Amino acid sequence: MAEVVLFHHAQGLTPGIAAFADELRAAGHTVHVPDLFEGRTFATLDDGMAHVRELGFGEVAERGVRAVEGLPAELVYAGFSLGVVPAQRLAQTRAGARGALFFYSCLPPSEFGSWPAGVPVQIHGMDADPIFVGEGDVDAARELVEEAGDGELFLYPGDQHYFADSSLPSYDAAATELLTERVLGFLAR
């Protein structure tokens, strides 16, 4: 079974993120879910991003780095949207990464150097998401999948950003069911 660190999105550690982690745990995986916002959650993406701007993107990433101190090196790094920033940074720069799971976001691999050899990656997003597609993350995802060699990009029909968070109005149950099936298959490797 895999040991996973799962980073939340800009609305914070919502009940939907906790439920997703619990689903992975129910399949036998160890899942750590650091709270990068120290208990704060936000009703909207805009409110969450305002908080991120107050903290600074660098501070959010550093909180992610600090969150894995003391954990084993052999981790799968996962992140939802904003959470991809620390997840991708750690997958690319912390020795021992076993894999990476990125939901709704991706940075160009050059952001943190190059993708480490032998580290598989899965990236999930909706094909009409104005953030994932409209802001170019899907292009970065394609680049990363090509560079990784062992990578997969899954696009789901729809225009929602936080589609796998069951506690938000953007939740898409059918897409999330397929995403979860793919994630569990990835972790089983």
N, C-alpha and C positions, 0 to 999 in steps of 0.2 A: 504494500500500500504506500501511497505517496504522502509526503508531508508538504503542505501548501501554506503559503502566506498570501492572504487575500486582502487587497487594499480597496477601500470603499471609494465612492464617487463624491462629487462636490456637494451633494446634499447631506453627506455624513454617513455614519454607520446606522442606516435605516433598518427597520424590521425586515425588509425584503433582502437586504444584504446578509443579515444574520440567518434568514431562512435558507438562502442559497448555500451558505457555509454549512448549515445543519444537514442539507441534502447530501453534500459531499461527505460529511462525517458519517451519515447513515450508510454510505457505501463503503465505509471502513477506513477512510482517509483521516489523517490528522490535519486540522485546519486552524491556523492562527488568523485572527481578524483584528489587527491593530486599529485603534481609534485615533486617527490622525488629527481629529478636531476636539479631542478631550471631552467627549460627551455631547457636543453641540450637533444638532441636525437642523436642516433648513427646509422650508416648505417649497421653495422653488430652486431651480438651477441658478437663476440670476442671483438670488440671495446667497446661495452657497459660493458662487464665484466671487461675489463681493467680499465674503469672508476670506477666500483664498488670496485675493489681491491684498487684503490687510495683512495676512500672514506672510505672503510672498511665496511664489512657486518654489523657490529654493528651499524655504523652510519646510514646506510640505514634503518635498523630496527627502530632506534631511531627517524629518520625523520618521519616514519610512525606513531609512537606513538604520536609524537608532532602534527601530522596532524589531529588527532581526538580530541585533547584538545578542549573543548568548544562544542563538538557535544554531542547529547544525548547518553546515554548508550545503548539504544535499537537499535543496528545497525546490519546489515549483513555485514560481512567482506569478501571481495573478492580480489583475487590477481591473476595476470598472471605471472607464472614462478617466477622470483625474487620477485615479489610483494606478493607471498604467504608467504614469511618470515614475513613481518609485519602483514599481514592478519591473519595468523595462530597464531602468538604471541598474537595479540589482542583478537582473538576469544577465546583463552585459558586463558587469564589472565585479561582481562577487564570485570568486572561484567556487566551483562545485555545483552550479545551477543544474537541476535535473530537467527543467522545462519552463515554459512561460505560456500563460493564458491571458490574452488581452481582449477586453470587452469594450466595444464602441470607440476605441481610440488606438492610435499607434503613432509613434514618433519615427522619423527616419533613423535607421540604425546608426548613421554617422553621428547622431546626437551624443552617443556615449562610446564612440570608437567604432568597433565592428562587432558583428554578431559572433559569439563564441562557437567554435566548431563543436558539433555533436549535441547542441542544445535545441530540442524541438520546440516549435511554437505553434499555437493556434490563435487565430484572431477572428473575432465575431462582430458583425455590425449589420445594420439594416441598409438595404440598397438605395434608399431614398432619404436616409437620415441627413438633415441639413448640416449637422456638425461633422459626422464621420465621413460623409461623402463630400458635402459642400465645402468643408474647410481643408480637404486634402489628406485626411488621415488614411483614407482607403488607398491612396497612392503610396504613402509610406508603408502601409501594410503589404502591398504587392511587392515593394522593394525589399522589405524585410523577409518575406516568404522566399523570394528568389535567393537572397543572400544566405539565409539559414540552410537552404537545401532540404531540411526536414521541417517544412512549415506548411500550414494550411490556412487559407482565408475562406471564411464562410460568410456569405451575404444572404440575409433573410428578406423576404418582401416586406416593405413597410417604411415608414418615415419617423419612427420613434427612436429617441436616443437611449433612454434608460429602459429598454423593453424587457429586461430580465429581472427587474426589481418588482416583486409582487406587491410591494406596499405603495407603489406609485400609480397614478392614472395612466401612465405610458406603458404599463405592463401588457405584454402580449403572451398569453399562456401557450399557444401553439408553438411560437418561435422559441420560447424558453424551454419547452419540453425537448425540442430537437437540439437546442444548444446544450442542455444538460446531458443529454444522451451522448453527444459528441465529446463533451468535457470528460465525462466518466470513462469513455473509451480511451481518451488521451491519457488520463491518469492511470488507467489499468496497464498501460505500456510500461 
